[in-house]
Each structure stands twice: as structure tokens, then as C-alpha cells.
Amino acid sequence: MMLALSAVISLVLALDGRVVLRDRDGAPVPGVSGADAAGVRAGEGPSARLIPWHQVARVEGEFADEAAAWVAQGDLVWRALQRLERGDLPSAEELLESLHGPIIETRGPTAAAIWKSLVRCRIERGAQTAAAGAWLAWLGVGGPAFESTAGPDEPSAMEGREEAGLIPGLPPIWVDVPSVAVVAGARQAPWVLDADRAIDPVEQLRAWYIHAARGACGTLSSVAGGDAVEWPPVSDERSVQIVSSVVLAQYGNQAERLAARERLKAMMDDRQGTWLEAWCRVAIGRSLTREADPEIRRLGVVELLHLPARLESAVPYLTGVALADAAATLRELGDMAGATRLRGELLRRFGGHPAVEWNMIREWPATTPATKTSQPELPESEEPLNDR
């Protein structure tokens, strides 16, 4: 009788199932109710959990066979996260890049961990457009909702997300290089627009980033051949408000640029000394350098030079863009001495920066030594660039 009861209990437990975690200090989680690409569902009521695959050692019971393939892929994610913690980002990225299909596409903590980790890897190696794509994918799989289970904290990649979920190192501010041309083409994931989901803030952000790339590459299309560009929708989400203003300041018509600069000035005044100030200053500076008046264009250069003078530590990538833009503008204005000096600063301090491959920087005319070089005006009270 006791043996029969024991067998019944074992059968019930086997059918009910449990999750054995990789964390040896964590007790097995009972009550498995399902398993798919997002993770393992276990528990009931307030204690119900969706456990990401990289935290799962094995699933026992009714869903064991169904979970086996996901556990194997989760092992790759776990190994990649371990490499991240050791600082071995190249091999971690290689493992993460080997994953494909539902495990990276399904909303949930597993996909969130994968994309968040890829953001870090790509930012660290200077692959800005690829990192922006990973960030948009992270948003698309619900990344912010799964922070407690999405993997190790990465302050270098994700800091600043209190400002509407934006990442300081991934502004919609680019130069015309091949990787940006890929985004401008919008023919491959994640740079494909879904017109049916234009109301979704993530899709709106994607559209604005694509338009920023098209602006950088000179491929923005106007409405019916006119001067007005057909811009993406703008929701009340603060992230979309910021990004759309940054893009319109750079590439809108004159009225759109002016209105966007006013919005950015208000944002900048509220966030002095931060990465958001840097975004605003570069967008305003770029906007001013697109005006016809040479003096206004020089004011744009001054705005851009706030970054190398004051804000480099907050946004090193954007500082390189600011130096490149300032150099290109002075070159167009005929100030070759000042332009060459700023280009030299870019090459010295940001040798691996994507802007170094921009035609306006790479194809530089030969210059002859001058008896007196002009000095681009820095923001008031700041030290010259070569004295820092």
C-alpha cells in the first residue's frame, strides 16, 4: 500500500514538473505550466514566474522533452553571459550571433538578455549602427519589462535609460559611411519598417533612426517631389519626442529646423552637463551649419565644440562626430587651418571612429604650413583642445 502511494506521488510530481536552476543556491521551482522560446512558466498566482532559458539547468516532468531544445540554446546564452562577466566581449558576441529564430524574436526575458548583451558588445567595439539595431530589437522584445532577469548589469552600455529608455552612446546622429547606408536602405532586419505598426513607439523610433541615416546619406525622399519630407509619426512618448526633434533639427526644412532647435534648447537647459545636453548641442550645431549664412554656420561649429571641450566623457562617440562635423564645416567655409587642426584632433583622439572613414574627413586636401594658424573658437572659459 505504501509502495503504491509512493508511486502515485512520484507520478504526480513528474507530471507537475519543476525547473532546476543553474544557480546552485536556488531551490527548484515547482509547478511548470509551459515552455516556449520566451522561457519556462512556473508557479501560480502572485508567485508565477517566466524563467529565462539561460537560468535553467533542466526541466523535469511533463514538459521535459518540449524544453530540451530550448535548454540547449539557453546554455549558449548562459555561456555568452559568463564571457561578458569575464570581459571577453568578442567571444561572447560570437556566441550570441549564432542564435537565431524564435529565441531571439519572442518577447520575453531570454530574448531581452540576448539583445541587451549584444548592445554592450557592439558599443564596446564601436559598431554604432549594429548596436542601435540591437537596442531597437531589445525594445521590441520588451527589454525594459524584464530587467530583473535579463542578465548582468552593463552600465557602460545602458546608462542613461532613465531618460525615456534612450542610450547615450546611440544617438540618431550619423555620418555617411557604409554601415549607415545599410540602415538608410532599410532592406534587412532590424532596419525594416512596418507601416501597420506605426502607432507603436518602438516602430516610430525605428523609423526616425532610419530617416536619420537617410539624412546622413542624402537619400531622404520628399513628398510629391517637393521640399517637404514625409516624416514618421510622433507619439507622446518622451523618447520619440527627443529623437524626432534631434532628426528634424538636422534634416528638416528651414521652418522645421528652427522649431526643432527651440525644443532642443529647452531640453538642453534642463539637462546641463549630461549626455542629453550633448545630443541637443550636436543636433543644434549640425542644424546651424546647414544654414546659408557663414556666421550662423560658425555658431554651429561653436555648438559642436562644446563636446570635445566639456562633454567627451559622457558621449565619446558623439564627440568624434562633433569634431568631424566641425572640421568639415570649417573646410567648406575656407578655414583650412582651423579645419585641419580639428581633423588632427579627431585622428589623434578617435583614430578608430567611424567618422574617420567619412569622405569629408578621409579625402582631405594637402595643405602647406602657414605662418599663422586660425584657432576655432571654443566655448567660453574652456581650455584649447590640444592642452587637455
C-alpha positions in Angstrom: 0.0 0.0 0.0 2.8 2.4 1.0 4.7 1.5 -2.2 1.7 2.2 -4.4 1.1 5.6 -2.7 4.8 6.5 -3.2 4.5 5.6 -6.9 1.4 7.8 -7.3 3.2 10.7 -5.6 6.2 10.3 -7.9 3.9 10.2 -10.9 2.1 13.4 -9.8 5.4 15.2 -9.3 6.7 14.0 -12.6 3.6 15.3 -14.4 3.6 18.6 -12.4 7.3 19.1 -13.2 9.8 21.5 -11.9 12.7 23.7 -13.0 16.2 23.1 -11.8 18.1 26.4 -11.9 21.7 26.9 -12.8 22.1 28.8 -9.6 23.0 26.1 -7.1 21.8 28.2 -4.2 18.3 28.5 -5.7 15.7 25.9 -4.9 14.0 24.1 -7.8 10.9 25.9 -8.9 7.8 23.6 -9.0 4.5 23.9 -10.9 5.7 24.1 -14.5 2.8 25.1 -16.8 4.5 25.6 -20.1 7.7 26.1 -22.1 8.4 28.1 -25.3 11.0 30.4 -26.8 10.4 33.1 -24.1 11.2 30.8 -21.2 9.7 28.4 -18.7 6.4 29.3 -17.0 6.2 28.0 -13.4 4.2 28.7 -10.3 0.7 30.1 -9.9 -0.8 33.4 -8.8 1.5 36.1 -7.5 4.4 33.7 -7.4 4.1 32.8 -11.1 7.4 33.2 -13.0 8.7 33.3 -16.5 12.2 32.0 -16.2 14.7 32.8 -19.0 16.4 29.8 -20.6 19.9 31.0 -19.5 18.9 30.4 -15.9 17.6 26.9 -16.5 19.7 23.8 -16.0 16.9 21.4 -16.8 13.2 20.9 -16.8 11.7 17.8 -15.2 8.3 16.4 -15.6 5.6 16.7 -18.3 7.4 19.5 -20.3 10.9 18.0 -20.1 11.0 16.9 -23.8 9.5 20.1 -25.0 12.0 22.1 -23.1 15.1 20.2 -24.1 15.9 22.1 -27.3 15.4 25.5 -25.5 17.6 24.4 -22.7 20.4 23.7 -25.2 20.1 27.2 -26.7 19.8 28.7 -23.2 23.2 27.1 -22.5 24.7 29.1 -25.3 23.2 32.3 -23.8 24.5 31.4 -20.3 28.0 30.8 -21.7 27.9 34.1 -23.5 26.9 35.9 -20.3 29.7 34.3 -18.4 32.2 35.5 -21.0 30.7 39.0 -20.7 31.3 38.9 -17.0 34.9 38.0 -17.6 35.3 40.8 -20.1 35.7 38.6 -23.1 33.3 40.5 -25.3 34.4 39.2 -28.8 33.8 35.6 -28.0 30.5 36.5 -26.2 29.3 38.3 -29.2 30.2 35.4 -31.5 28.1 33.0 -29.4 25.2 35.4 -29.3 25.4 36.0 -33.0 25.0 32.2 -33.5 21.5 32.3 -32.1 18.6 32.8 -34.4 14.9 32.2 -34.8 12.2 32.3 -32.1 14.7 32.5 -29.2 15.8 36.0 -30.3 12.4 37.1 -31.7 9.9 36.1 -29.0 9.0 38.8 -26.4 10.4 37.7 -23.0 13.4 37.6 -20.7 15.5 35.3 -22.8 15.5 37.4 -26.0 15.9 40.6 -23.8 19.1 39.2 -22.3 20.5 38.3 -25.8 19.8 41.7 -27.3 20.9 43.7 -24.2 24.2 41.8 -24.3 24.6 42.4 -28.0 24.1 46.2 -27.4 27.1 46.1 -25.0 29.3 44.1 -27.3 28.6 46.3 -30.3 29.0 49.6 -28.5 32.3 48.4 -27.0 33.7 47.6 -30.4 32.4 50.9 -32.0 29.7 49.3 -34.2 27.2 52.1 -33.6 24.6 51.1 -36.3 24.7 47.5 -35.3 24.4 48.5 -31.6 21.4 50.7 -32.4 19.7 47.8 -34.2 20.3 45.6 -31.2 18.8 48.2 -28.9 15.7 48.6 -31.1 15.4 44.7 -31.0 15.8 44.8 -27.2 12.9 47.3 -27.0 10.9 45.2 -29.4 11.1 42.1 -27.3 10.0 44.0 -24.2 13.5 44.5 -22.8 12.6 47.2 -20.1 10.0 44.9 -18.7 12.5 42.1 -18.0 15.4 43.9 -16.4 15.4 41.7 -13.3 16.1 38.6 -15.3 17.8 39.9 -18.4 21.4 39.3 -17.5 24.3 41.1 -15.9 24.2 44.9 -15.5 26.0 46.8 -18.1 26.3 50.4 -17.1 28.7 51.3 -19.9 26.1 50.3 -22.5 22.8 51.0 -20.8 23.3 54.0 -18.5 21.0 56.9 -19.1 17.9 54.9 -19.7 16.1 56.9 -17.1 15.7 59.4 -19.9 12.9 57.7 -21.9 14.8 54.5 -22.5 17.4 56.1 -24.8 21.0 55.1 -24.7 23.6 57.9 -24.5 26.0 56.3 -27.0 23.4 55.6 -29.6 22.0 59.0 -30.9 20.3 59.3 -34.2 23.3 61.3 -35.4 25.4 59.7 -38.0 27.8 60.4 -40.9 27.7 58.9 -44.4 29.7 55.7 -44.1 28.8 52.2 -45.5 27.2 50.9 -42.3 24.9 53.9 -42.1 24.0 53.3 -45.8 22.7 49.9 -44.8 20.3 51.5 -42.3 19.3 54.1 -44.9 18.4 51.2 -47.3 16.1 49.7 -44.7 16.1 46.3 -46.5 17.2 44.0 -43.8 16.4 43.3 -40.1 16.2 45.2 -37.9 16.0 48.1 -40.4 12.7 47.2 -41.9 9.6 49.4 -41.3 6.2 48.0 -40.5 3.6 50.6 -41.7 0.8 48.7 -39.9 2.6 49.3 -36.5 3.4 53.0 -36.9 1.4 53.7 -33.7 3.9 51.6 -31.8 6.6 53.8 -30.2 9.3 51.2 -30.9 8.4 51.3 -34.6 8.3 55.1 -34.5 11.8 55.2 -33.1 13.0 52.7 -35.7 11.5 54.9 -38.4 13.2 58.1 -37.1 16.6 56.4 -36.9 16.2 55.2 -40.5 15.3 58.7 -41.5 18.4 60.0 -39.7 20.5 57.5 -41.7 18.9 58.6 -44.9 19.5 62.3 -44.0 23.2 61.5 -43.4 23.5 59.7 -46.7 21.5 62.3 -48.6 18.7 59.9 -49.6 15.7 61.5 -47.8 12.7 61.5 -50.2 10.3 64.4 -50.3 6.5 64.5 -50.7 5.5 64.6 -54.3 8.9 65.9 -55.3 8.5 69.0 -53.1 10.7 70.2 -50.3 8.7 68.6 -47.5 9.8 65.2 -46.3 7.2 62.7 -45.2 8.3 62.2 -41.6 7.3 59.3 -39.4 4.6 59.7 -36.8 5.4 61.3 -33.4 3.7 59.9 -30.3 3.6 61.4 -26.8 6.4 59.1 -25.7 9.3 61.2 -24.5 11.9 59.0 -26.3 10.1 59.7 -29.6 9.8 63.4 -28.8 13.6 63.6 -28.2 14.6 61.6 -31.2 12.3 63.3 -33.6 13.5 66.7 -32.5 17.1 65.7 -33.0 16.4 64.4 -36.5 14.3 67.3 -37.6 16.9 69.8 -36.4 19.4 68.2 -38.7 17.3 67.4 -41.8 14.0 69.3 -41.7 13.2 72.2 -43.9 14.1 75.7 -42.5 10.9 76.1 -40.5 11.2 72.5 -39.1 14.8 73.0 -38.2 14.1 76.3 -36.4 11.2 74.8 -34.4 13.2 71.7 -33.5 16.1 73.8 -32.3 13.8 75.7 -30.0 12.6 72.4 -28.5 16.1 71.1 -28.1 17.2 74.3 -26.4 14.5 73.8 -23.8 15.6 70.2 -23.2 19.3 71.2 -23.1 18.6 73.9 -20.4 17.1 71.3 -18.2 19.9 68.8 -18.5 23.2 70.7 -18.5 26.3 68.6 -18.3 24.6 65.4 -19.3 24.5 63.2 -22.4 21.1 64.8 -23.3 22.8 68.2 -23.5 25.4 66.6 -25.8 22.7 65.2 -28.1 20.9 68.6 -28.2 24.1 70.6 -28.8 25.2 68.4 -31.7 21.8 68.4 -33.3 21.6 72.2 -32.9 25.2 72.7 -34.1 24.5 70.5 -37.2 21.3 72.4 -37.8 23.1 75.7 -37.8 25.9 74.5 -40.1 23.2 73.8 -42.7 22.1 77.4 -42.8 23.3 79.7 -45.7 24.8 82.5 -43.6 28.5 81.8 -42.9 28.3 83.5 -39.5 25.4 81.3 -38.4 27.4 78.2 -39.6 30.3 79.3 -37.5 27.9 79.5 -34.5 27.1 75.9 -35.3 30.8 75.0 -35.1 30.9 76.6 -31.6 28.0 74.5 -30.5 29.7 71.3 -31.8 32.9 72.2 -29.9 31.2 72.1 -26.6 31.5 68.3 -26.8 35.3 67.9 -27.1 35.7 70.8 -24.6 33.2 69.7 -21.9 31.2 66.6 -22.6 33.5 63.9 -24.1 33.4 61.6 -21.1 29.6 61.4 -21.3 29.4 60.7 -25.1 32.8 59.8 -26.7 31.2 58.5 -29.9 29.2 61.7 -30.4 32.3 63.8 -29.6 34.0 62.2 -32.6 31.1 63.1 -34.8 31.1 66.7 -33.4 34.8 67.1 -34.3 34.3 65.7 -37.8 31.4 67.9 -38.5 33.2 71.0 -37.2 36.2 70.2 -39.3 34.1 69.6 -42.4 32.2 72.9 -41.9 35.4 75.0 -41.4 36.8 73.4 -44.6 33.7 74.4 -46.5 34.0 77.9 -45.1 37.5 78.1 -46.4 39.2 78.0 -42.9 41.6 75.2 -43.8 44.0 75.8 -40.9 41.2 75.5 -38.3 39.6 72.6 -40.2 43.0 70.7 -40.4 43.6 71.3 -36.7 40.2 69.8 -35.7 40.7 66.9 -38.1 44.0 66.3 -36.4 42.3 66.2 -33.0 39.8 63.7 -34.4 42.5 61.4 -35.8 44.6 61.7 -32.6 41.9 61.1 -30.1 39.4 58.9 -32.0 41.5 57.0 -34.6 39.1 54.1 -34.9 36.0 56.3 -35.0 33.5 55.7 -37.9 33.7 59.4 -38.8 37.4 58.8 -39.9 36.0 56.9 -42.9 33.6 59.7 -43.9 34.6 61.2 -47.2 34.7 64.7 -45.8 37.4 63.6 -43.4 39.2 60.8 -45.3 39.6 62.7 -48.6 41.5 65.7 -47.2 43.3 68.2 -49.4 47.1 68.6 -48.9 47.9 71.8 -47.1 51.1 73.8 -46.8 52.4 75.1 -43.5 51.1 78.6 -42.6 52.9 81.3 -40.7 49.8 81.8 -38.5 47.0 79.3 -38.0 43.5 80.2 -37.1 42.1 78.8 -33.9 38.4 77.7 -33.9 36.6 79.5 -31.1 35.9 77.2 -28.1 33.1 77.7 -25.7 33.9 80.4 -23.2 36.2 79.5 -20.3 37.2 76.2 -21.9 40.8 75.1 -22.5 42.2 74.7 -26.0 41.7 71.2 -27.3 45.4 70.4 -27.6 46.0 71.4 -24.0 43.6 68.9 -22.5 
